Amino acid sequence: MQRASPFRREDVFMLLAFCCFPTFAANMQTSPSTGAVRGTLFLLGSDGPAYIPGGTVVLTGLQTQKTEADQEGRQSFEAVPPGTYRIEAVVSGVRADRSFVVEPGKITKADLELKARRIEEHRERNGECERWQGVRPLRDDFRANTPRCS
């Protein structure tokens, strides 16, 4: 003989939904102890900003996170611990970066305008100092590591 349960199936479902939904909903939003970083990748042209999809975006600071911009050039990082961060994006040889502070419970806007960087190279060639200036999509640390002629 089967014993009848004091709970109906609907009661059990409602109890589970009541207990689990607040936890699920809280994880979907920025926690009061963390922040979020959201923005877009764009190139600025004569017609205004052109949003760039598919760029690799890296957030570095207390932790490192990596994502790709969506089809509208949007990128976001959720549950970011408070602190100072640097965000960098690279797309087809052009890049953008900036630094900012993430505050708990707040969304930090991090729009990134992609640009080629102007650099100057000094290299010694055949005993003579050769100098080159121009625009190249290189990292800033390239200049620091480029040997300079005396």
Z-matrix of the N, CA and C atoms (Angstrom, degrees):
N
C 1 1.433
C 2 1.532 1 108.66
N 3 1.325 2 115.99 1 129.68
C 4 1.454 3 121.47 2 -179.05
C 5 1.511 4 110.28 3 -84.57
N 6 1.305 5 114.16 4 139.52
C 7 1.459 6 119.45 5 -179.73
C 8 1.521 7 109.02 6 -89.66
N 9 1.279 8 117.86 7 135.41
C 10 1.458 9 122.94 8 -179.35
C 11 1.525 10 109.42 9 -77.24
N 12 1.330 11 116.52 10 135.29
C 13 1.456 12 121.80 11 179.08
C 14 1.525 13 109.01 12 -78.73
N 15 1.343 14 117.50 13 142.44
C 16 1.464 15 119.24 14 177.95
C 17 1.529 16 111.54 15 -73.35
N 18 1.374 17 118.22 16 -10.73
C 19 1.465 18 121.67 17 -179.19
C 20 1.516 19 110.72 18 -109.54
N 21 1.298 20 115.22 19 137.91
C 22 1.460 21 119.45 20 172.77
C 23 1.532 22 108.46 21 -84.66
N 24 1.296 23 117.13 22 157.52
C 25 1.456 24 122.27 23 -179.90
C 26 1.533 25 110.94 24 -57.18
N 27 1.304 26 118.02 25 -40.17
C 28 1.469 27 122.22 26 179.46
C 29 1.526 28 111.37 27 -63.48
N 30 1.352 29 116.10 28 -36.71
C 31 1.463 30 119.92 29 179.49
C 32 1.528 31 111.29 30 -65.47
N 33 1.308 32 115.91 31 -41.99
C 34 1.457 33 120.79 32 179.18
C 35 1.531 34 110.00 33 -63.95
N 36 1.320 35 117.82 34 -44.05
C 37 1.460 36 122.80 35 178.91
C 38 1.528 37 110.62 36 -60.02
N 39 1.320 38 117.40 37 -45.76
C 40 1.458 39 121.19 38 -179.51
C 41 1.531 40 110.99 39 -64.90
N 42 1.320 41 116.85 40 -39.36
C 43 1.456 42 121.01 41 178.70
C 44 1.530 43 111.07 42 -63.06
N 45 1.329 44 117.05 43 -44.54
C 46 1.466 45 121.09 44 177.66
C 47 1.523 46 111.35 45 -64.09
N 48 1.323 47 116.92 46 -43.84
C 49 1.467 48 120.80 47 179.49
C 50 1.518 49 110.49 48 -62.46
N 51 1.310 50 117.74 49 -41.97
C 52 1.454 51 122.52 50 -179.29
C 53 1.525 52 111.03 51 -64.42
N 54 1.320 53 117.33 52 -40.33
C 55 1.466 54 121.71 53 -178.49
C 56 1.519 55 112.79 54 -76.27
N 57 1.325 56 118.54 55 -37.91
C 58 1.463 57 122.07 56 -172.22
C 59 1.519 58 113.42 57 -90.18
N 60 1.325 59 119.95 58 -29.45
C 61 1.458 60 121.27 59 -174.43
C 62 1.522 61 113.22 60 -61.75
N 63 1.345 62 120.51 61 -44.50
C 64 1.473 63 118.28 62 179.21
C 65 1.521 64 113.15 63 -58.71
N 66 1.309 65 118.66 64 -37.97
C 67 1.463 66 122.21 65 178.08
C 68 1.517 67 110.19 66 -65.63
N 69 1.321 68 117.40 67 -44.56
C 70 1.461 69 122.16 68 179.03
C 71 1.518 70 110.58 69 -62.95
N 72 1.325 71 117.89 70 -45.86
C 73 1.462 72 122.20 71 -178.84
C 74 1.526 73 110.80 72 -64.66
N 75 1.312 74 117.84 73 -38.58
C 76 1.469 75 121.00 74 -179.76
C 77 1.516 76 111.38 75 -65.70
N 78 1.317 77 117.90 76 -35.77
C 79 1.455 78 120.98 77 179.86
C 80 1.516 79 112.56 78 -72.07
N 81 1.318 80 118.63 79 -18.82
C 82 1.461 81 122.29 80 179.96
C 83 1.527 82 111.62 81 -80.56
N 84 1.325 83 118.95 82 -17.93
C 85 1.446 84 123.09 83 -176.70
C 86 1.521 85 109.76 84 -110.84
N 87 1.334 86 114.71 85 168.10
C 88 1.457 87 119.11 86 176.48
C 89 1.520 88 108.60 87 -69.34
N 90 1.299 89 116.36 88 129.08
C 91 1.464 90 122.25 89 178.69
C 92 1.524 91 108.36 90 -70.98
N 93 1.347 92 117.78 91 150.52
C 94 1.460 93 119.54 92 176.78
C 95 1.535 94 112.83 93 -61.64
N 96 1.331 95 117.63 94 -20.27
C 97 1.466 96 119.90 95 -178.70
C 98 1.531 97 112.90 96 -96.06
N 99 1.330 98 117.97 97 -5.74
C 100 1.470 99 122.11 98 177.10
C 101 1.519 100 109.31 99 -128.46
N 102 1.315 101 115.51 100 171.21
C 103 1.453 102 121.16 101 177.25
C 104 1.509 103 110.04 102 -123.81
N 105 1.317 104 115.88 103 -173.22
C 106 1.457 105 122.04 104 177.49
C 107 1.525 106 108.27 105 -136.77
N 108 1.332 107 115.61 106 154.46
C 109 1.463 108 122.34 107 177.51
C 110 1.515 109 106.59 108 -125.54
N 111 1.320 110 117.19 109 123.57
C 112 1.464 111 121.38 110 -179.60
C 113 1.517 112 109.76 111 -138.61
N 114 1.326 113 115.94 112 145.41
C 115 1.454 114 119.79 113 179.01
C 116 1.509 115 111.63 114 -175.24
N 117 1.331 116 115.26 115 -168.91
C 118 1.455 117 121.89 116 -179.98
C 119 1.522 118 110.01 117 -131.31
N 120 1.332 119 115.43 118 156.99
C 121 1.470 120 122.71 119 172.13
C 122 1.519 121 106.56 120 -104.05
N 123 1.324 122 117.04 121 132.31
C 124 1.456 123 118.96 122 -179.50
C 125 1.524 124 111.68 123 -151.65
N 126 1.323 125 114.14 124 156.27
C 127 1.465 126 123.14 125 169.16
C 128 1.518 127 106.02 126 -108.93
N 129 1.308 128 117.52 127 136.43
C 130 1.456 129 120.98 128 -179.66
C 131 1.519 130 108.95 129 -95.78
N 132 1.321 131 115.05 130 118.62
C 133 1.463 132 120.81 131 179.38
C 134 1.511 133 110.78 132 -118.30
N 135 1.312 134 117.16 133 -176.37
C 136 1.464 135 121.24 134 -179.26
C 137 1.525 136 111.94 135 -65.52
N 138 1.331 137 117.44 136 -24.49
C 139 1.464 138 121.47 137 178.29
C 140 1.519 139 112.71 138 -91.65
N 141 1.315 140 117.64 139 6.22
C 142 1.461 141 121.42 140 -177.25
C 143 1.511 142 110.65 141 106.18
N 144 1.334 143 116.84 142 -166.47
C 145 1.471 144 119.68 143 -176.81
C 146 1.528 145 112.36 144 -73.78
N 147 1.337 146 115.31 145 139.30
C 148 1.471 147 122.31 146 172.39
C 149 1.518 148 105.56 147 -112.86
N 150 1.331 149 116.95 148 115.46
C 151 1.460 150 121.75 149 -176.36
C 152 1.521 151 110.21 150 -77.20
N 153 1.334 152 116.29 151 136.26
C 154 1.460 153 123.24 152 -170.56
C 155 1.533 154 110.92 153 -111.05
N 156 1.336 155 117.18 154 116.29
C 157 1.469 156 120.14 155 177.88
C 158 1.526 157 112.07 156 -83.02
N 159 1.330 158 115.82 157 157.74
C 160 1.457 159 121.58 158 168.57
C 161 1.505 160 117.92 159 80.19
N 162 1.314 161 118.56 160 3.83
C 163 1.459 162 119.73 161 179.47
C 164 1.508 163 111.76 162 -73.19
N 165 1.319 164 116.11 163 146.30
C 166 1.457 165 121.76 164 175.71
C 167 1.521 166 108.38 165 -82.66
N 168 1.332 167 116.03 166 128.26
C 169 1.464 168 121.83 167 -178.54
C 170 1.524 169 108.18 168 -123.02
N 171 1.337 170 116.16 169 128.43
C 172 1.467 171 121.43 170 -178.74
C 173 1.521 172 108.34 171 -122.05
N 174 1.325 173 115.48 172 129.87
C 175 1.453 174 123.46 173 176.59
C 176 1.527 175 107.34 174 -108.33
N 177 1.348 176 117.55 175 122.10
C 178 1.459 177 120.75 176 179.99
C 179 1.524 178 110.01 177 -125.17
N 180 1.308 179 115.28 178 143.20
C 181 1.458 180 122.73 179 -179.68
C 182 1.509 181 107.64 180 173.02
N 183 1.337 182 116.77 181 -124.17
C 184 1.464 183 120.27 182 176.94
C 185 1.518 184 111.17 183 -62.28
N 186 1.302 185 116.44 184 -28.12
C 187 1.459 186 122.87 185 173.66
C 188 1.518 187 107.46 186 -143.05
N 189 1.317 188 117.12 187 164.25
C 190 1.457 189 121.57 188 178.57
C 191 1.522 190 108.40 189 -115.62
N 192 1.338 191 114.87 190 130.72
C 193 1.460 192 121.22 191 176.83
C 194 1.524 193 107.79 192 -129.92
N 195 1.313 194 116.20 193 151.87
C 196 1.459 195 121.79 194 -178.16
C 197 1.531 196 108.49 195 -135.15
N 198 1.326 197 116.85 196 140.83
C 199 1.456 198 121.37 197 177.01
C 200 1.522 199 109.05 198 -150.91
N 201 1.324 200 116.13 199 175.89
C 202 1.463 201 122.53 200 173.66
C 203 1.510 202 109.08 201 -119.13
N 204 1.322 203 116.05 202 144.31
C 205 1.465 204 120.66 203 176.62
C 206 1.528 205 108.92 204 -68.43
N 207 1.338 206 115.76 205 144.22
C 208 1.468 207 119.69 206 179.92
C 209 1.531 208 110.56 207 -79.01
N 210 1.324 209 117.29 208 -170.52
C 211 1.475 210 122.30 209 -175.70
C 212 1.531 211 113.13 210 -64.73
N 213 1.337 212 118.05 211 -20.42
C 214 1.466 213 121.69 212 177.06
C 215 1.527 214 111.96 213 -100.67
N 216 1.342 215 116.78 214 11.73
C 217 1.455 216 121.09 215 179.18
C 218 1.519 217 114.28 216 79.56
N 219 1.324 218 117.78 217 7.97
C 220 1.466 219 121.03 218 -178.51
C 221 1.527 220 111.18 219 -82.50
N 222 1.335 221 114.59 220 143.41
C 223 1.453 222 121.35 221 174.87
C 224 1.519 223 107.98 222 -137.40
N 225 1.342 224 115.89 223 149.22
C 226 1.463 225 118.79 224 178.11
C 227 1.520 226 110.95 225 -152.18
N 228 1.311 227 114.16 226 150.80
C 229 1.455 228 123.12 227 175.40
C 230 1.522 229 106.26 228 -130.09
N 231 1.309 230 117.15 229 126.14
C 232 1.465 231 122.50 230 -178.28
C 233 1.520 232 109.91 231 -107.94
N 234 1.317 233 116.46 232 161.21
C 235 1.476 234 124.04 233 177.18
C 236 1.531 235 111.85 234 52.16
N 237 1.329 236 116.18 235 50.85
C 238 1.461 237 122.20 236 -179.77
C 239 1.533 238 108.45 237 -92.89
N 240 1.334 239 118.29 238 122.87
C 241 1.467 240 120.14 239 178.31
C 242 1.529 241 111.03 240 -61.29
N 243 1.325 242 118.50 241 144.62
C 244 1.467 243 120.96 242 179.32
C 245 1.528 244 111.46 243 -57.98
N 246 1.325 245 115.80 244 144.56
C 247 1.453 246 121.15 245 178.20
C 248 1.515 247 111.26 246 153.71
N 249 1.323 248 115.62 247 -175.17
C 250 1.464 249 122.24 248 179.14
C 251 1.517 250 109.19 249 -91.91
N 252 1.335 251 115.91 250 132.75
C 253 1.463 252 122.26 251 -176.79
C 254 1.519 253 110.67 252 -132.72
N 255 1.321 254 113.85 253 160.19
C 256 1.463 255 122.76 254 172.39
C 257 1.516 256 105.99 255 -124.32
N 258 1.327 257 116.12 256 134.99
C 259 1.455 258 121.23 257 178.10
C 260 1.524 259 107.47 258 -118.50
N 261 1.323 260 115.93 259 136.91
C 262 1.462 261 121.37 260 -177.91
C 263 1.519 262 108.83 261 -136.74
N 264 1.330 263 115.80 262 138.41
C 265 1.458 264 121.65 263 177.30
C 266 1.520 265 109.07 264 -128.70
N 267 1.334 266 115.81 265 141.10
C 268 1.458 267 121.91 266 177.28
C 269 1.523 268 107.60 267 -132.58
N 270 1.336 269 115.76 268 128.69
C 271 1.463 270 122.03 269 178.41
C 272 1.518 271 108.05 270 -142.63
N 273 1.312 272 117.31 271 121.15
C 274 1.470 273 122.51 272 175.20
C 275 1.521 274 113.16 273 45.51
N 276 1.313 275 117.37 274 43.53
C 277 1.457 276 120.66 275 174.08
C 278 1.511 277 116.13 276 87.59
N 279 1.321 278 119.49 277 -7.24
C 280 1.465 279 121.15 278 174.65
C 281 1.523 280 107.67 279 -107.52
N 282 1.327 281 115.43 280 156.39
C 283 1.458 282 118.28 281 -175.05
C 284 1.509 283 111.50 282 -144.11
N 285 1.322 284 114.46 283 165.86
C 286 1.460 285 122.37 284 174.65
C 287 1.519 286 107.23 285 -148.29
N 288 1.321 287 116.15 286 150.22
C 289 1.454 288 119.91 287 175.21
C 290 1.516 289 109.29 288 -155.87
N 291 1.312 290 114.68 289 160.27
C 292 1.459 291 121.47 290 175.21
C 293 1.512 292 108.91 291 -166.54
N 294 1.322 293 115.70 292 163.49
C 295 1.462 294 122.20 293 177.82
C 296 1.520 295 109.06 294 -117.98
N 297 1.327 296 116.16 295 153.76
C 298 1.459 297 121.30 296 -179.28
C 299 1.517 298 108.91 297 -165.40
N 300 1.323 299 115.83 298 173.24
C 301 1.458 300 122.60 299 178.85
C 302 1.523 301 108.50 300 -111.67
N 303 1.334 302 116.28 301 131.78
C 304 1.462 303 122.49 302 174.83
C 305 1.522 304 107.30 303 -95.13
N 306 1.336 305 115.74 304 128.66
C 307 1.455 306 121.45 305 179.16
C 308 1.520 307 109.96 306 -108.05
N 309 1.332 308 117.51 307 148.17
C 310 1.466 309 119.89 308 -179.01
C 311 1.527 310 111.82 309 -63.50
N 312 1.336 311 115.37 310 136.92
C 313 1.458 312 121.60 311 176.92
C 314 1.513 313 114.97 312 74.93
N 315 1.333 314 118.78 313 6.04
C 316 1.467 315 121.78 314 -177.23
C 317 1.522 316 111.06 315 -120.37
N 318 1.323 317 115.11 316 156.26
C 319 1.463 318 122.11 317 175.20
C 320 1.523 319 107.52 318 -102.69
N 321 1.331 320 116.24 319 121.99
C 322 1.458 321 121.93 320 178.42
C 323 1.524 322 108.41 321 -94.01
N 324 1.343 323 116.80 322 126.45
C 325 1.459 324 121.54 323 179.33
C 326 1.523 325 108.39 324 -83.93
N 327 1.332 326 116.68 325 127.28
C 328 1.462 327 121.47 326 -176.79
C 329 1.527 328 109.95 327 -134.47
N 330 1.335 329 116.52 328 69.52
C 331 1.461 330 120.51 329 173.99
C 332 1.524 331 108.07 330 -75.58
N 333 1.327 332 115.93 331 139.97
C 334 1.466 333 120.97 332 -176.40
C 335 1.519 334 110.30 333 -124.56
N 336 1.342 335 116.27 334 118.70
C 337 1.463 336 121.32 335 175.52
C 338 1.523 337 108.18 336 -90.07
N 339 1.315 338 115.67 337 116.83
C 340 1.465 339 121.61 338 -179.21
C 341 1.518 340 109.74 339 -76.24
N 342 1.355 341 115.98 340 132.89
C 343 1.467 342 121.79 341 -179.52
C 344 1.513 343 109.77 342 -145.14
N 345 1.318 344 115.80 343 151.03
C 346 1.462 345 120.34 344 168.05
C 347 1.524 346 106.28 345 -79.96
N 348 1.315 347 117.71 346 147.63
C 349 1.463 348 122.00 347 -177.24
C 350 1.525 349 110.58 348 -99.30
N 351 1.343 350 115.91 349 138.04
C 352 1.464 351 121.16 350 175.80
C 353 1.525 352 107.62 351 -83.95
N 354 1.317 353 115.87 352 129.08
C 355 1.464 354 119.88 353 -179.27
C 356 1.520 355 110.45 354 -131.83
N 357 1.303 356 114.50 355 164.41
C 358 1.458 357 121.85 356 175.70
C 359 1.517 358 107.10 357 -132.20
N 360 1.313 359 116.85 358 128.21
C 361 1.461 360 121.55 359 179.45
C 362 1.518 361 109.67 360 -111.75
N 363 1.308 362 115.39 361 143.62
C 364 1.462 363 122.73 362 172.04
C 365 1.520 364 105.70 363 -127.66
N 366 1.293 365 116.54 364 120.98
C 367 1.462 366 119.74 365 177.32
C 368 1.519 367 108.65 366 -137.69
N 369 1.290 368 113.57 367 145.08
C 370 1.457 369 118.32 368 177.39
C 371 1.518 370 107.97 369 -89.98
N 372 1.328 371 115.09 370 130.02
C 373 1.457 372 120.68 371 -179.57
C 374 1.528 373 107.71 372 -138.83
N 375 1.315 374 115.90 373 122.94
C 376 1.465 375 122.11 374 -179.55
C 377 1.530 376 111.60 375 53.53
N 378 1.327 377 116.00 376 40.07
C 379 1.461 378 120.06 377 176.41
C 380 1.516 379 114.21 378 80.35
N 381 1.329 380 119.32 379 -0.89
C 382 1.463 381 121.28 380 179.92
C 383 1.526 382 109.83 381 -118.40
N 384 1.320 383 114.01 382 148.89
C 385 1.466 384 119.53 383 179.42
C 386 1.527 385 108.68 384 -82.42
N 387 1.307 386 114.69 385 123.62
C 388 1.454 387 120.81 386 179.89
C 389 1.525 388 108.03 387 -109.03
N 390 1.320 389 117.11 388 132.61
C 391 1.461 390 121.39 389 -178.04
C 392 1.525 391 109.29 390 -119.75
N 393 1.329 392 115.68 391 137.43
C 394 1.461 393 121.49 392 178.13
C 395 1.520 394 108.60 393 -133.90
N 396 1.328 395 117.10 394 135.43
C 397 1.461 396 121.65 395 174.25
C 398 1.515 397 107.84 396 -125.60
N 399 1.302 398 115.53 397 146.05
C 400 1.450 399 118.81 398 178.04
C 401 1.511 400 111.04 399 170.96
N 402 1.302 401 113.60 400 -172.09
C 403 1.455 402 120.06 401 -179.91
C 404 1.509 403 108.01 402 -109.54
N 405 1.312 404 114.82 403 121.69
C 406 1.455 405 121.11 404 177.17
C 407 1.514 406 108.48 405 -136.75
N 408 1.289 407 117.77 406 141.12
C 409 1.466 408 120.28 407 178.66
C 410 1.523 409 111.47 408 -81.55
N 411 1.336 410 115.57 409 70.75
C 412 1.457 411 120.20 410 -178.28
C 413 1.513 412 110.01 411 -116.68
N 414 1.304 413 115.70 412 160.55
C 415 1.462 414 121.28 413 178.07
C 416 1.524 415 109.53 414 -70.45
N 417 1.332 416 116.35 415 151.69
C 418 1.459 417 121.11 416 178.39
C 419 1.519 418 112.31 417 -60.09
N 420 1.344 419 117.76 418 -30.91
C 421 1.455 420 119.50 419 -177.85
C 422 1.528 421 112.09 420 -69.56
N 423 1.351 422 118.51 421 -13.20
C 424 1.456 423 121.28 422 176.44
C 425 1.526 424 109.83 423 -61.45
N 426 1.358 425 115.73 424 -44.56
C 427 1.454 426 119.40 425 -179.22
C 428 1.523 427 111.48 426 -62.12
N 429 1.317 428 115.81 427 -40.13
C 430 1.475 429 119.40 428 -179.35
C 431 1.522 430 111.17 429 -65.72
N 432 1.318 431 118.27 430 -29.01
C 433 1.458 432 121.72 431 -176.34
C 434 1.541 433 113.34 432 -97.03
N 435 1.329 434 116.35 433 -2.20
C 436 1.456 435 120.12 434 179.85
C 437 1.524 436 109.48 435 -80.45
N 438 1.335 437 117.15 436 125.28
C 439 1.467 438 118.15 437 179.53
C 440 1.530 439 111.04 438 -65.06
N 441 1.303 440 116.03 439 139.46
C 442 1.470 441 121.71 440 179.37
C 443 1.526 442 108.91 441 -106.09
N 444 1.309 443 115.00 442 144.84
C 445 1.462 444 119.44 443 175.80
C 446 1.517 445 108.41 444 -76.09
N 447 1.335 446 116.77 445 149.35
C 448 1.471 447 119.83 446 179.81
C 449 1.494 448 111.01 447 -77.88
